[in-house]
Amino acid sequence: MCVLRGEEKLISLYGGFLDADCQRPWKEETLVGIGSGTKGVVVACLLHAMQEAGVNLDSHISDLWPAFAQGGKRAMTLGQLLSHRSGLCAPNDIHLKILDKEGIVRSIEKQDPLPLPRSGSAYSPHLFAYALEEILRRLTGGEALSEYWRRVFGGPLGIDLWIGLPESENDRVATLRAPERGMLDGCELIFARAFADPDSLVHKAFTRPANLPGGIAEWNTPPIWASSLPSVGGIASAEGLAKFYALLANGGVQNGTTFFKQQTLDWMSTRLTQGFDLVLQCDMAFSAGFMMDPLDSSGQKIRSLFGASGSAFGHIGLGGSLGFADPERRTGFAYLMNNWEAGVLPRKRCTDLVDAIYSAD
């Protein structure tokens, strides 16, 4: 776990082992896969590219990506996509593989969006990030996501976070371990029941495109670390992820350089939708690409996954990891691990740390 306020490291705690045999102690600079936490980085890259190109949330995606207009999506806006209101949750093509970027992009172009209720959202575990990467590529004249991240943010700021890990960093990566009794053991009942139904939207969203045939063992291999998967392929140290969110929590300024305009920061911290999420099977709020805690009718949080501040935003990762920015306290938070917990949202092992930090603040 790491917490930064501005550019000052307040807390750095680490322990355990990075290998399955428990022979190599976890170090402060240990890297580990951040799963869906990658989406927060992809979102920041796209919002920055939109800012630089003068594109806003009301812009039609098809104006940037003409083939996207298929399937009745001509009028869909970037704001709808970023807030998980696009209805693009799972591909219709059951044969798609997670490494087939070209196939996934072509599938997104043809996809008919799922009609959604007037409130709430439908989280997209994979298609969302592939669509954002394609839009980023079109805004930047073809630059790859991994290159954009390192050129604009990772390299200049020395952020120890990678989407496409160089071979030179392989020895620092921790081995991921799934729960012994499976990812649904002790999971929220409503989600577990939905996931168990192969015809449900929940099951389709999380299993399409198809996972690696080697399962978690294949995720623990250098070729996959280097593959730059936009939905789940990020690898970081806790300090690296916290440093990324500290940038967003401090006015988009670091090392004397301003990376984000105030309007872009407002996009990150303003709820665009909230309510029951059809895929996560719980109440959730989304800004322009980031997760936020939902509010009740009086404006109070109904859950404090992202701490006490109403404006805090971030993203969860499979297995229980979490990263977020708190603009009110100017802090960036990251909790990463290689021993996964079951469930959709981070559980007690993570939330107790968040609660303790805010109780001591």
C-alpha positions in Angstrom: 0.0 0.0 0.0 1.2 3.5 -0.7 -0.3 7.0 -0.1 1.1 10.2 -1.5 0.0 13.8 -0.7 1.2 16.0 -3.5 4.7 14.7 -4.3 5.3 13.6 -0.7 5.2 9.9 0.2 3.1 9.6 3.4 2.8 5.9 3.7 4.5 2.9 2.1 3.7 -0.5 3.6 4.7 -3.8 2.0 5.1 -7.4 3.0 4.7 -11.0 2.0 6.3 -12.7 -1.0 6.2 -12.1 -4.8 6.7 -15.8 -5.7 4.5 -18.8 -5.3 7.1 -20.6 -3.3 7.4 -17.8 -0.8 11.2 -17.5 -1.2 11.5 -13.9 -2.6 10.3 -11.2 -0.2 8.0 -8.5 -1.6 9.9 -5.2 -1.9 8.8 -1.6 -2.2 9.6 -1.6 -5.9 7.8 -5.0 -6.6 5.5 -4.9 -9.6 2.2 -6.7 -9.9 -0.7 -6.9 -12.4 -3.4 -4.3 -11.6 -6.2 -5.9 -13.7 -9.0 -3.5 -14.3 -7.0 -0.8 -12.5 -5.5 -0.4 -16.0 -8.7 1.2 -17.1 -8.0 4.3 -15.0 -4.7 4.8 -16.8 -6.4 4.3 -20.2 -9.1 6.8 -19.3 -6.6 9.5 -18.2 -4.7 9.0 -21.5 -7.9 9.4 -23.5 -9.1 12.5 -21.6 -5.7 14.1 -22.0 -5.8 13.4 -25.8 -9.3 14.8 -25.9 -8.2 17.9 -24.1 -5.3 18.4 -26.5 -7.5 17.9 -29.5 -10.3 20.1 -28.3 -12.8 17.2 -28.1 -15.5 17.2 -25.4 -17.8 14.7 -23.8 -20.7 15.6 -26.1 -18.6 14.8 -29.2 -19.9 11.9 -31.3 -17.6 8.9 -31.4 -18.5 8.3 -35.0 -17.0 11.7 -36.0 -13.6 10.4 -34.9 -14.2 6.7 -35.8 -16.7 6.5 -38.8 -17.0 2.7 -38.7 -18.3 3.0 -35.1 -21.6 4.3 -36.5 -22.7 0.8 -37.4 -25.4 -0.9 -35.3 -27.2 2.4 -34.6 -24.3 4.0 -32.8 -23.9 7.1 -34.9 -25.2 9.5 -32.2 -23.4 7.9 -29.3 -21.2 10.4 -27.4 -17.9 10.0 -25.7 -19.6 10.8 -22.4 -22.0 7.9 -22.8 -19.1 5.5 -23.5 -16.9 6.8 -20.7 -19.8 6.6 -18.1 -20.6 3.0 -19.0 -23.9 4.1 -20.5 -23.0 2.8 -24.0 -24.6 -0.6 -23.8 -21.4 -2.1 -25.2 -20.8 -4.6 -22.4 -20.0 -7.9 -24.2 -19.3 -8.8 -27.8 -21.8 -10.8 -29.7 -19.0 -12.7 -31.3 -18.4 -15.7 -29.0 -15.2 -16.7 -30.8 -13.2 -13.5 -29.9 -10.0 -14.0 -27.9 -8.6 -11.4 -25.5 -5.3 -11.0 -27.4 -7.1 -10.3 -30.7 -7.2 -6.5 -30.6 -8.1 -6.1 -34.2 -10.9 -8.6 -34.0 -12.3 -6.9 -30.9 -12.2 -3.4 -32.5 -14.0 -4.7 -35.6 -16.6 -6.4 -33.3 -17.2 -3.1 -31.4 -17.8 -1.4 -34.8 -20.6 -3.9 -35.7 -22.1 -4.2 -32.2 -25.7 -3.1 -31.5 -25.8 -1.4 -28.1 -27.8 -2.9 -25.4 -30.8 -0.7 -24.3 -30.3 0.5 -20.8 -32.7 1.7 -18.1 -33.0 5.5 -17.6 -30.7 5.3 -14.6 -27.7 3.2 -13.6 -25.0 1.7 -15.8 -23.7 -1.5 -17.4 -20.0 -1.8 -16.7 -17.9 -3.2 -19.6 -15.0 -5.3 -18.3 -13.2 -5.4 -21.7 -14.9 -3.7 -24.7 -14.8 -0.3 -22.9 -11.0 -0.2 -22.8 -10.5 -1.5 -26.3 -12.8 1.2 -27.6 -11.0 3.9 -25.7 -7.7 2.7 -27.0 -9.0 2.9 -30.6 -10.3 6.4 -30.1 -7.0 7.5 -28.6 -5.2 6.1 -31.6 -7.4 8.1 -33.9 -7.0 11.3 -31.9 -3.2 11.0 -31.9 -2.6 10.0 -35.5 -2.1 6.3 -34.7 0.0 6.4 -31.5 -0.3 3.2 -29.4 -1.7 3.4 -25.9 1.5 2.1 -24.4 3.6 4.7 -26.2 1.3 7.5 -25.3 1.3 6.6 -21.6 5.1 6.4 -21.4 5.7 9.6 -23.6 3.2 11.9 -21.8 3.1 10.6 -18.3 5.2 7.5 -17.3 8.5 8.6 -18.7 8.6 12.3 -17.8 7.2 11.7 -14.3 9.1 8.5 -13.5 5.9 6.6 -12.8 6.6 2.9 -12.2 3.5 1.7 -14.1 3.5 0.0 -17.5 1.0 -1.1 -20.1 3.4 -3.3 -22.0 6.2 -4.2 -19.7 9.8 -4.0 -21.0 11.8 -7.3 -20.6 14.3 -5.5 -18.4 11.6 -5.2 -15.6 10.4 -8.9 -15.6 12.4 -9.9 -12.5 10.4 -7.5 -10.4 6.9 -8.9 -11.2 5.0 -10.8 -8.6 3.2 -14.1 -9.4 -0.6 -13.8 -9.3 -2.5 -16.4 -7.3 -6.2 -17.0 -7.6 -8.3 -17.9 -4.5 -8.1 -21.6 -3.8 -11.8 -22.1 -3.8 -12.4 -19.8 -6.9 -13.3 -16.2 -7.6 -16.9 -16.7 -6.5 -16.2 -18.2 -3.1 -17.9 -15.9 -0.5 -18.8 -13.5 -3.4 -21.9 -11.3 -3.2 -24.8 -13.7 -3.8 -26.6 -11.6 -6.3 -23.5 -11.5 -8.5 -22.6 -15.1 -8.0 -26.1 -16.2 -9.1 -26.0 -14.0 -12.2 -22.5 -15.1 -13.2 -23.5 -18.8 -12.8 -26.1 -18.3 -15.6 -24.2 -18.6 -19.0 -27.0 -16.7 -20.7 -26.8 -13.7 -18.3 -25.3 -10.3 -19.3 -23.0 -10.7 -16.3 -21.5 -14.0 -17.5 -21.2 -12.8 -21.1 -19.5 -9.5 -20.0 -16.8 -11.2 -17.9 -16.1 -14.1 -20.2 -16.1 -12.4 -23.6 -13.7 -12.0 -25.2 -12.4 -15.4 -24.1 -9.6 -15.5 -21.4 -6.2 -16.9 -22.0 -6.4 -20.7 -22.5 -3.7 -21.2 -19.8 -5.7 -19.3 -17.2 -3.8 -17.5 -14.4 -0.6 -19.5 -15.2 -0.4 -17.8 -18.6 -1.0 -14.4 -17.0 2.2 -15.0 -15.1 4.3 -15.0 -18.2 6.5 -12.3 -19.9 4.7 -12.4 -23.2 1.5 -11.5 -21.5 3.1 -8.8 -19.4 4.4 -7.2 -22.6 1.1 -7.5 -24.6 -0.3 -4.1 -23.6 -3.9 -5.3 -23.0 -5.9 -2.1 -22.4 -8.6 -3.6 -20.2 -6.5 -5.6 -17.7 -2.8 -5.6 -18.8 -1.3 -2.9 -16.6 1.6 -3.7 -14.2 2.7 -1.3 -11.5 4.2 -0.9 -8.1 2.0 0.5 -5.4 4.0 3.7 -5.4 3.6 3.9 -9.1 -0.2 3.6 -9.0 -0.4 6.0 -6.1 1.8 8.5 -7.9 -0.5 8.4 -10.9 -3.5 9.2 -8.8 -1.6 11.8 -6.8 -1.1 13.7 -10.1 -4.9 13.7 -10.7 -5.6 14.7 -7.0 -3.3 17.7 -7.2 -4.7 19.8 -10.0 -3.0 17.7 -12.7 0.3 19.3 -11.8 3.6 17.6 -11.0 7.2 18.6 -11.1 6.0 22.1 -12.1 4.2 20.9 -15.2 0.5 21.1 -15.7 -0.9 18.1 -17.5 -4.7 18.6 -17.2 -6.9 21.6 -17.5 -9.6 22.2 -14.8 -12.4 21.1 -17.1 -10.7 17.8 -17.7 -10.2 17.3 -14.0 -13.9 18.1 -13.5 -14.8 15.4 -15.9 -12.9 12.9 -13.7 -14.6 13.9 -10.5 -18.2 14.6 -11.5 -20.7 11.8 -11.5 -22.3 11.3 -14.9 -24.4 8.4 -13.9 -25.2 6.4 -10.7 -27.5 3.6 -9.7 -27.7 -0.1 -10.1 -25.1 -1.5 -12.5 -26.4 -4.4 -14.5 -23.0 -6.1 -14.8 -21.4 -5.4 -11.4 -24.8 -6.2 -9.8 -24.5 -3.4 -7.2 -25.0 0.4 -7.0 -22.1 2.2 -8.6 -21.4 5.7 -9.9 -19.2 6.7 -12.8 -17.6 10.0 -13.9 -16.0 10.3 -17.3 -14.3 6.8 -17.1 -13.6 6.6 -13.4 -15.6 4.8 -10.6 -17.0 6.8 -7.7 -19.0 5.9 -4.6 -22.8 6.3 -5.2 -24.7 8.9 -3.2 -28.1 8.6 -1.5 -31.0 11.1 -2.0 -29.4 13.4 0.6 -26.0 13.5 -1.1 -24.3 11.1 1.4 -22.2 8.2 0.3 -23.9 4.8 0.5 -20.5 3.2 0.4 -17.0 4.5 1.1 -14.8 2.4 -1.1 -12.9 5.5 -2.2 -12.6 7.0 1.2 -14.6 9.8 2.9 -14.4 12.5 0.2 -17.4 12.9 -2.1 -15.1 13.9 -5.0 -12.7 10.9 -4.8 -12.5 8.8 -7.9 -10.5 5.8 -9.1 -10.8 2.2 -10.2 -10.9 -1.3 -8.8 -8.9 -4.3 -10.0 -9.6 -8.0 -10.1 -8.7 -9.8 -6.9 -9.2 -6.8 -4.6 -6.8 -4.1 -5.7 -7.7 -0.4 -5.6 -6.3 3.0 -6.7 -7.9 6.4 -6.3 -7.4 10.1 -6.2 -8.8 12.3 -3.4 -8.8 15.9 -4.7 -10.0 17.3 -1.3 -7.0 15.9 0.5 -4.7 16.0 -2.5 -3.8 12.3 -2.0 -3.3 9.4 -4.2 -3.9 5.9 -2.8 -2.9 2.4 -4.1 -3.4 -1.0 -2.7 -2.0 -3.9 -4.7 -1.5 -7.6 -4.0 -0.8 -10.9 -5.8 -2.9 -13.2 -3.5 -6.4 -12.5 -5.0 -9.6 -12.3 -3.0 -12.9 -13.4 -4.4 -15.6 -11.0 -5.3 -16.3 -8.0 -7.5 -15.3 -5.0 -5.3 -12.3 -4.9 -2.9 -13.1 -6.5 0.4 -12.2 -6.1 4.0 -8.4 -6.6 3.5 -8.4 -3.4 1.4 -11.3 -1.4 2.9 -9.9 -1.6 6.4 -6.8 0.1 5.2 -8.8 2.9 3.6 -10.9 3.3 6.7 -7.8 3.4 8.9 -6.2 6.2 6.8 -9.3 8.4 6.9 -9.8 7.7 10.6 -6.3 8.9 11.3 -6.5 11.9 9.0 
